[in-house]
Amino acid sequence: MDYPDLSALPPGAREIAEERSALNVYRMVFHSPALAPDLVRLGDAIARGALPHPLRELAVLRVGHVYGAPYEVHHHERIARGLGLDEAAVAAAGTGSPQGLPAEQAAVLALTDRLLERHGLTDADRTRALSFLTVEQLSDLVLTVGFYQLVCTYLNAFEVTTEGERTPG
């Protein structure tokens, strides 16, 4: 599918789209000019959230792998490594196997899989999570998983690729 003509967007949406136009996901999502600006803002808020950023990226990568979203995995592997996730953690996001990971990373993988499989958490899951996360961090984890399910579904539905992207600046 072709990308929308960003110059034809309403002014507020056009400014946000042009700021983000280096990445194809942002270009494509502006086929929905009324929704895209708030979607972008929500993504930005998730990036600033209380969940420790390496744990956030581990969850994002797991969602990307489970959803078979190569665009998402491509970008978030780079981000994850930049935030200090090692190759074992990056690989574990692909397999879901927590073998050899620190307890918190293993738990985040398990919680992410639970959310993806069951669409919720049990009392035992919440208790386990709250042994190392605050309620705010757990809430951010759940919102992160849900947000990236949406993003991955969108990427897959529109077959967004990295072709023609520029390095964000």
Disulfide bonds with the S-S distance in Angstrom:
none
